[in-house]
Amino acid sequence: MNGTEEFVIEAERYEFFESLPYNFAVDRREFFKRLGCGLVVLCVAMPALAQESGGPRRRGGRGGAIPADINAWLHIGENGMVTVFTGKAELGQNIRTSLTQAVAEELRAPLASIKMVMADTHLTPFDMGTFGSQTTPQMASRLHKIGAAAREALLDLAADHFKTDRATLVLSNGKISKAGGPESITVGELTKGQKLVKSVTHEGSVTPATDWKIAGTSVAKTDGRDFVTGNHKYSSDTTLPGMLHGRVLRPTAFHASLASVGTTAAEAMPGVKVVRDGDFVGVTAPDVLGAEHAVEAIQAKWTASPQPSGAELFDYLRKNASGDGDRRGEGGNDGSTEDGLNAASHKLQATYTIAYIAHTPLEPRAAAASWDGGKLTVWTGSQRPFGVRSELADAFGIPLESVRVIVPDTGAGYGGKHTGEAAIEAARLARAAGKPVKLVWTRQEEFTWAYFRPAGVIDVTAGVRDDGTITAWEFHNYNSGGSGIRSPYDIPNHKVESHGSKSPLRQGSYRALASTANHFARESHMDDLAAAVKMNPLDFRLKNLKDPRLRAILEAAAEAFGWRAAKSGSGRGLGLAAGTEKGSYIATCAEVLADKDSGSVKVIRAVSAFDCGAIVNPNHLKNQVEGALVMGLGGALFEAIEFENGMITNSLLSEYRVPRFSDVPKIEVVLIDRKDIASAGAGETPIVCIAPAIGNAIFNAANIRLRSMPMVPDGLKS
């Protein structure tokens, strides 16, 4: 903590910087002085996980490993305010509240006394990114340990202050007092005058979930009033002094090259500057409309080669598959599928297909960039601030320490904001203009130039005996990925492989990755096996299932739904599905109305039971599950990217249908609180079973098995 690395601090970003002027440069020591002399808790950084994204695992770029030296995580000021530093980003999942609960729990401090500094590469410790449902199991766990270490340090200081045995002291509500006595001191008063930095070499005693008082409760969302009233600011709300607005000229098709360009008309517009760098052409203007008109005035010709189209997608993925299968530790072989099939009374083979879909975040990509000599600061919505920092450093050939990335709260990501395209574009325009530039993608740009959830082809072959015992399972996924690919059912002979393929469209991470595709194929096929042996789908699953947590969650969903007593018929169908991913467990039951004559399909009820270990915030967890179910409806029923020869043909919300209020069924969520099990993430797993549950319900209602997602983009077809 004795270095002289400079930090540029944005006054409006943090309440406790109100006394600092805009862009006030301070070194690390001055930064903590401005927070107020107090206790800084240090903890050795711990490793983070990478993320699958429909292909090879991403790396953090240069500087991608968490430093081996000690990093500051928590500061207690003399005013009693606790400042916590995390590289995680807030994208609508409400992690600011749950992480605050973790620290408040261990410090026995009021929630209002804790402020989170998030996703700022100059102020927070390195973090791999906000993805993979890892914030709760990794960062919340880390902050529990750091908070516990701070608590132990405070009690040591208080014991010295009171000249007493620390066993007689009680820490509560931000104060330390002698048990049974009137003497007390606030943590701010206690830390005043102490050394600026106090190293803590032990983690202290982390509070078990069974003893939680603040964590584990449904505290209200931090700054919730601002979200409701519209006062909360997002990446696209960023404003900088003297800021210009930017737009980029886009090619007519993917992989097109610029043959010629005429910029005279655009350059003649007041205040417009045209920036040309190879095939990159962009403009800056005093306002958004001026930038838009300037881009429209540019005369450009592009050349592009023929490319695959949607009609040939699935054949293309098969023909361009790689190797013998990449299991990536998620699939695997056991026993002999040939022997298992020979022992089966029934053999079923089927192919399932998965379309590309868009993330469709409420807020498209946005960035504002400002250069100060050779130093660059970018405000952008991202799930990987340190990854974007590396991209910027590489793009402009400058050192990492010359790039600062600040992530304001962001209007959703769903795995779609791992990359820094908008940040690089804004920085490119700002450097050329010599002024700060803000760039916000249009909805059409977001639909076209962002990456998509991978499409896929899945082949399943299985064998089952008449008594309902599955004897063989062979599962091949082409292109969409290996996440959640291994069956949780007890099958003695299985072969499970994920095959990479050459994708005609840009693809990457999407909420739950390939788990949605793999669960759709697996749970649909499970129902077909149950039908082959004339067993109830619930009983069939339980017969082949040993995992006690998955059994419990499946039975909980069925009980809440009333599965045993529910009746189908007259176009009314019932379906269920279950699965596990990233340490949590989900089971979903669905009820649909499916009319073969009219082709209409309406999901009228969905019940999900969910187990992610110890629950941090019940109400917010319920919101996560409900949100995942609604989002999953789109991919299950009608969402699909359509493309033709390198062009997206449904790049507007009027053409790409997402779930509407009228699509949302009655939803019931059953939460299983396992305080004996460490908390897992909940942002992804709840989405994986809604599609197969709906597909199985349609099969039950109309005796039509739909094996493609989306299942009914144009209504029910036989």
Secondary structure in CASP SS format (residue, H / E / C, confidence):
PFRMAT SS
TARGET T0000
AUTHOR 0000-0000-0000
METHOD secondary structure of the structure
MODEL  1
M C 1.00
N C 1.00
G C 1.00
T C 1.00
E C 1.00
E E 1.00
F E 1.00
V E 1.00
I E 1.00
E C 1.00
A H 1.00
E H 1.00
R H 1.00
Y C 1.00
E H 1.00
F H 1.00
F H 1.00
E C 1.00
S C 1.00
L C 1.00
P C 1.00
Y C 1.00
N C 1.00
F E 1.00
A E 1.00
V E 1.00
D E 1.00
R H 1.00
R H 1.00
E H 1.00
F H 1.00
F H 1.00
K H 1.00
R H 1.00
L H 1.00
G C 1.00
C C 1.00
G C 1.00
L E 1.00
V E 1.00
V E 1.00
L E 1.00
C E 1.00
V E 1.00
A C 1.00
M C 1.00
P C 1.00
A C 1.00
L C 1.00
A C 1.00
Q C 1.00
E C 1.00
S C 1.00
G C 1.00
G C 1.00
P C 1.00
R C 1.00
R C 1.00
R C 1.00
G C 1.00
G C 1.00
R C 1.00
G C 1.00
G C 1.00
A C 1.00
I C 1.00
P C 1.00
A C 1.00
D C 1.00
I E 1.00
N E 1.00
A E 1.00
W E 1.00
L E 1.00
H E 1.00
I E 1.00
G C 1.00
E C 1.00
N C 1.00
G C 1.00
M C 1.00
V E 1.00
T E 1.00
V E 1.00
F E 1.00
T E 1.00
G C 1.00
K C 1.00
A C 1.00
E C 1.00
L C 1.00
G C 1.00
Q C 1.00
N C 1.00
I H 1.00
R H 1.00
T H 1.00
S H 1.00
L H 1.00
T H 1.00
Q H 1.00
A H 1.00
V H 1.00
A H 1.00
E H 1.00
E H 1.00
L H 1.00
R C 1.00
A C 1.00
P C 1.00
L H 1.00
A H 1.00
S H 1.00
I E 1.00
K E 1.00
M E 1.00
V E 1.00
M E 1.00
A C 1.00
D E 1.00
T C 1.00
H C 1.00
L C 1.00
T C 1.00
P C 1.00
F C 1.00
D C 1.00
M C 1.00
G C 1.00
T C 1.00
F C 1.00
G C 1.00
S C 1.00
Q C 1.00
T H 1.00
T H 1.00
P H 1.00
Q H 1.00
M H 1.00
A H 1.00
S H 1.00
R H 1.00
L H 1.00
H H 1.00
K H 1.00
I H 1.00
G H 1.00
A H 1.00
A H 1.00
A H 1.00
R H 1.00
E H 1.00
A H 1.00
L H 1.00
L H 1.00
D H 1.00
L H 1.00
A H 1.00
A H 1.00
D H 1.00
H H 1.00
F H 1.00
K C 1.00
T C 1.00
D C 1.00
R H 1.00
A H 1.00
T H 1.00
L E 1.00
V E 1.00
L E 1.00
S E 1.00
N C 1.00
G C 1.00
K E 1.00
I E 1.00
S E 1.00
K E 1.00
A C 1.00
G C 1.00
G C 1.00
P C 1.00
E C 1.00
S E 1.00
I E 1.00
T E 1.00
V H 1.00
G H 1.00
E H 1.00
L H 1.00
T H 1.00
K C 1.00
G C 1.00
Q C 1.00
K C 1.00
L C 1.00
V C 1.00
K E 1.00
S E 1.00
V C 1.00
T C 1.00
H C 1.00
E C 1.00
G C 1.00
S C 1.00
V C 1.00
T C 1.00
P C 1.00
A H 1.00
T H 1.00
D H 1.00
W C 1.00
K C 1.00
I C 1.00
A C 1.00
G C 1.00
T C 1.00
S C 1.00
V C 1.00
A C 1.00
K C 1.00
T C 1.00
D C 1.00
G H 1.00
R H 1.00
D H 1.00
F H 1.00
V H 1.00
T H 1.00
G C 1.00
N C 1.00
H C 1.00
K C 1.00
Y C 1.00
S H 1.00
S H 1.00
D H 1.00
T C 1.00
T C 1.00
L C 1.00
P C 1.00
G C 1.00
M C 1.00
L E 1.00
H E 1.00
G E 1.00
R E 1.00
V E 1.00
L C 1.00
R C 1.00
P C 1.00
T C 1.00
A C 1.00
F C 1.00
H C 1.00
A C 1.00
S E 1.00
L E 1.00
A E 1.00
S E 1.00
V E 1.00
G E 1.00
T C 1.00
T H 1.00
A H 1.00
A H 1.00
E H 1.00
A C 1.00
M C 1.00
P C 1.00
G C 1.00
V C 1.00
K E 1.00
V E 1.00
V E 1.00
R E 1.00
D E 1.00
G C 1.00
D C 1.00
F E 1.00
V E 1.00
G E 1.00
V E 1.00
T E 1.00
A E 1.00
P C 1.00
D C 1.00
V H 1.00
L H 1.00
G H 1.00
A H 1.00
E H 1.00
H H 1.00
A H 1.00
V H 1.00
E H 1.00
A H 1.00
I C 1.00
Q E 1.00
A E 1.00
K E 1.00
W E 1.00
T E 1.00
A C 1.00
S C 1.00
P C 1.00
Q C 1.00
P C 1.00
S C 1.00
G H 1.00
A H 1.00
E H 1.00
L H 1.00
F H 1.00
D H 1.00
Y H 1.00
L H 1.00
R H 1.00
K H 1.00
N C 1.00
A E 1.00
S C 1.00
G C 1.00
D C 1.00
G C 1.00
D C 1.00
R C 1.00
R C 1.00
G C 1.00
E C 1.00
G C 1.00
G E 1.00
N E 1.00
D E 1.00
G C 1.00
S C 1.00
T H 1.00
E H 1.00
D H 1.00
G H 1.00
L H 1.00
N H 1.00
A C 1.00
A C 1.00
S C 1.00
H E 1.00
K E 1.00
L E 1.00
Q E 1.00
A E 1.00
T E 1.00
Y E 1.00
T E 1.00
I E 1.00
A C 1.00
Y C 1.00
I E 1.00
A C 1.00
H C 1.00
T C 1.00
P C 1.00
L C 1.00
E C 1.00
P C 1.00
R C 1.00
A E 1.00
A E 1.00
A E 1.00
A E 1.00
S E 1.00
W E 1.00
D E 1.00
G C 1.00
G C 1.00
K E 1.00
L E 1.00
T E 1.00
V E 1.00
W E 1.00
T E 1.00
G C 1.00
S C 1.00
Q C 1.00
R C 1.00
P H 1.00
F H 1.00
G H 1.00
V H 1.00
R H 1.00
S H 1.00
E H 1.00
L H 1.00
A H 1.00
D H 1.00
A H 1.00
F H 1.00
G C 1.00
I C 1.00
P C 1.00
L H 1.00
E H 1.00
S H 1.00
V E 1.00
R E 1.00
V E 1.00
I E 1.00
V C 1.00
P C 1.00
D C 1.00
T C 1.00
G C 1.00
A C 1.00
G C 1.00
Y C 1.00
G C 1.00
G C 1.00
K C 1.00
H C 1.00
T C 1.00
G C 1.00
E H 1.00
A H 1.00
A H 1.00
I H 1.00
E H 1.00
A H 1.00
A H 1.00
R H 1.00
L H 1.00
A H 1.00
R H 1.00
A H 1.00
A H 1.00
G C 1.00
K C 1.00
P C 1.00
V E 1.00
K E 1.00
L E 1.00
V E 1.00
W C 1.00
T C 1.00
R H 1.00
Q H 1.00
E H 1.00
E H 1.00
F H 1.00
T H 1.00
W H 1.00
A C 1.00
Y C 1.00
F E 1.00
R E 1.00
P C 1.00
A C 1.00
G E 1.00
V E 1.00
I E 1.00
D E 1.00
V E 1.00
T E 1.00
A E 1.00
G E 1.00
V E 1.00
R C 1.00
D C 1.00
D C 1.00
G C 1.00
T C 1.00
I E 1.00
T E 1.00
A E 1.00
W E 1.00
E E 1.00
F E 1.00
H E 1.00
N E 1.00
Y E 1.00
N C 1.00
S C 1.00
G C 1.00
G C 1.00
S C 1.00
G C 1.00
I C 1.00
R C 1.00
S C 1.00
P C 1.00
Y C 1.00
D C 1.00
I C 1.00
P C 1.00
N C 1.00
H E 1.00
K E 1.00
V E 1.00
E E 1.00
S E 1.00
H E 1.00
G C 1.00
S E 1.00
K C 1.00
S C 1.00
P C 1.00
L C 1.00
R C 1.00
Q E 1.00
G C 1.00
S C 1.00
Y C 1.00
R C 1.00
A C 1.00
L C 1.00
A C 1.00
S H 1.00
T H 1.00
A H 1.00
N H 1.00
H H 1.00
F H 1.00
A H 1.00
R H 1.00
E H 1.00
S H 1.00
H H 1.00
M H 1.00
D H 1.00
D H 1.00
L H 1.00
A H 1.00
A H 1.00
A H 1.00
V C 1.00
K C 1.00
M C 1.00
N C 1.00
P H 1.00
L H 1.00
D H 1.00
F H 1.00
R H 1.00
L H 1.00
K H 1.00
N C 1.00
L C 1.00
K C 1.00
D C 1.00
P H 1.00
R H 1.00
L H 1.00
R H 1.00
A H 1.00
I H 1.00
L H 1.00
E H 1.00
A H 1.00
A H 1.00
A H 1.00
E H 1.00
A H 1.00
F H 1.00
G C 1.00
W C 1.00
R C 1.00
A C 1.00
A C 1.00
K C 1.00
S C 1.00
G E 1.00
S C 1.00
G C 1.00
R E 1.00
G E 1.00
L E 1.00
G E 1.00
L E 1.00
A E 1.00
A E 1.00
G E 1.00
T E 1.00
E E 1.00
K C 1.00
G C 1.00
S E 1.00
Y E 1.00
I E 1.00
A E 1.00
T E 1.00
C E 1.00
A E 1.00
E E 1.00
V E 1.00
L E 1.00
A E 1.00
D C 1.00
K C 1.00
D C 1.00
S C 1.00
G C 1.00
S C 1.00
V E 1.00
K E 1.00
V E 1.00
I E 1.00
R E 1.00
A E 1.00
V E 1.00
S E 1.00
A E 1.00
F E 1.00
D E 1.00
C C 1.00
G C 1.00
A C 1.00
I C 1.00
V C 1.00
N C 1.00
P H 1.00
N H 1.00
H H 1.00
L H 1.00
K H 1.00
N H 1.00
Q H 1.00
V H 1.00
E H 1.00
G H 1.00
A H 1.00
L H 1.00
V H 1.00
M H 1.00
G H 1.00
L H 1.00
G H 1.00
G H 1.00
A H 1.00
L H 1.00
F C 1.00
E C 1.00
A C 1.00
I C 1.00
E C 1.00
F E 1.00
E E 1.00
N C 1.00
G C 1.00
M E 1.00
I E 1.00
T C 1.00
N C 1.00
S C 1.00
L C 1.00
L C 1.00
S C 1.00
E C 1.00
Y C 1.00
R C 1.00
V C 1.00
P C 1.00
R C 1.00
F H 1.00
S H 1.00
D H 1.00
V C 1.00
P C 1.00
K E 1.00
I E 1.00
E E 1.00
V E 1.00
V E 1.00
L E 1.00
I E 1.00
D C 1.00
R C 1.00
K C 1.00
D C 1.00
I C 1.00
A C 1.00
S C 1.00
A C 1.00
G C 1.00
A C 1.00
G C 1.00
E C 1.00
T H 1.00
P H 1.00
I H 1.00
V C 1.00
C C 1.00
I H 1.00
A H 1.00
P H 1.00
A H 1.00
I H 1.00
G H 1.00
N H 1.00
A H 1.00
I H 1.00
F H 1.00
N H 1.00
A H 1.00
A H 1.00
N C 1.00
I C 1.00
R C 1.00
L C 1.00
R C 1.00
S E 1.00
M E 1.00
P C 1.00
M C 1.00
V C 1.00
P C 1.00
D C 1.00
G C 1.00
L C 1.00
K C 1.00
S C 1.00
END
